[in-house]
Amino acid sequence: MSSSTVYLNGRFLPQEQAFVSVLDRGFVFGDGVYEVIPVYGGRLFRFDEHMQRLNNSLAAIRLDNPLEKTAWQTLLNTLVSKNGGGEQSLYLQLTRGVAPRDHPFPANTAPTLFASSNPLVPVDPALLARGASAITLEDTRWKHCNIKTISLLPNILLRQQALDANAQEAILIHDGLVTEGSASNLFIVSHGLIKTPPNGPFLLPGITRDLLLELAAANHIACQECNIDRHELLHADEVWIASSTRELLPITHIDGQPIGSGHAGPIWQTMNQLYQSYKQALIAGEVEQP
Ligand SMILES: Cc1ncc(COP(=O)(O)O)c(C=O)c1O
C-alpha cells in the first residue's frame, strides 16, 4: 500500500519520511494544539469554524498562528488532493517548536506545523443500529477544556476506563454536572426537549455540536443549552454523543442501565437525518464554501 502524504514545516512528503526532533515541545511537554477536520467529497467540513476554534486555542496558549486563513486553505486542500480526495479525516497540529527542555516559552522559536490526511473510517453500522454504551466518570481534566490541546492524557485514561468496562465512551461529570464525553459532546432529550451543556471552560466547543444547534434552530426544533446532572442524564428519553469522527451516535445504555426505550430515539433520527443531509449538500457543492 502506498504511504500517505503529510505536511511538515513547509514540505509535503511521504509519512515515513516525516520526522520531528525529540526536543519538540509537543513531544516533551504536550505544548501544542490540534484540529480534526472531516472531508466529504473532497471538501473541508466547516472550515471557517475549525479555523476560528484553532485561533481560539492558539490565543489561549499564546502561540501565534504562522499562517493566514487562505494559506491554511491552500495547504489543507493540497494535502487532501495529494491523498486522493473523497472522504478523509484531516489532522493538523501546531506545537511551540524545538528548543532546549525548559518550561518557559522559548524566544524566537518557529512553531512545528504538521498535517496529515487519512481515509475517513465510518462508524460501524452495527454499533449505530444498536446504539453505544457509556459509563459516567468523574471529570478529572483541567479548567481549560475549551482549548483543543494535544495534551490528551486525561481524556485517554478516561476513554480507556470506559473501554475496559465494555463501554464505548466515558461521560464526564464535573461538580455534579455533565460536561461532555472523553472525545465528544453530549446531547440529551428530556421531556421532548433537546438539551446540551453550555460552552465554557469545562468542555470543548465542538464543531458538530454547534452545527446541530444551528440545524435545530433552522428547523424550529427546540434545543436548550443548560446544565444537566447525572440524574437527568440517566432518566433522559434519549442520549447521543456528537463529534467529527463519530457524528451523532446514540447512547442507549449508561452505567449498565437502558436509556429510554434502550434504542436510538426518534429525535436522534431526525437530527441525524438533518446532519446527513447537510453532509450531502456539502458534497453536492450546495454549502457555501469560504
Ligand atoms: C473532548 C472533546 N469534546 C468534543 C469533541 C467534539 O468536537 P468536534 O465536533 O469538533 O469533533 C471532541 C472531538 O475530538 C473532543 O475531543
PDBQT file of the ligand as one rigid body, heavy atoms in Angstrom, charges set to zero:
ROOT
HETATM    1  C1  LIG A 301     -13.157  16.378  24.407  1.00  0.00    +0.000 C 
HETATM    2  C2  LIG A 301     -13.893  16.534  23.117  1.00  0.00    +0.000 A 
HETATM    3  N1  LIG A 301     -15.106  17.114  23.120  1.00  0.00    +0.000 NA
HETATM    4  C3  LIG A 301     -15.819  17.268  21.993  1.00  0.00    +0.000 A 
HETATM    5  C4  LIG A 301     -15.331  16.838  20.766  1.00  0.00    +0.000 A 
HETATM    6  C5  LIG A 301     -16.166  17.032  19.518  1.00  0.00    +0.000 C 
HETATM    7  O1  LIG A 301     -15.646  18.069  18.731  1.00  0.00    +0.000 OA
HETATM    8  P1  LIG A 301     -15.861  18.102  17.155  1.00  0.00    +0.000 P 
HETATM    9  O2  LIG A 301     -17.328  18.055  16.918  1.00  0.00    +0.000 OA
HETATM   10  O3  LIG A 301     -15.268  19.394  16.730  1.00  0.00    +0.000 OA
HETATM   11  O4  LIG A 301     -15.169  16.895  16.594  1.00  0.00    +0.000 OA
HETATM   12  C6  LIG A 301     -14.069  16.246  20.702  1.00  0.00    +0.000 A 
HETATM   13  C7  LIG A 301     -13.519  15.811  19.432  1.00  0.00    +0.000 C 
HETATM   14  O5  LIG A 301     -12.457  15.266  19.350  1.00  0.00    +0.000 OA
HETATM   15  C8  LIG A 301     -13.324  16.098  21.907  1.00  0.00    +0.000 A 
HETATM   16  O6  LIG A 301     -12.110  15.544  21.899  1.00  0.00    +0.000 OA
ENDROOT
TORSDOF 0
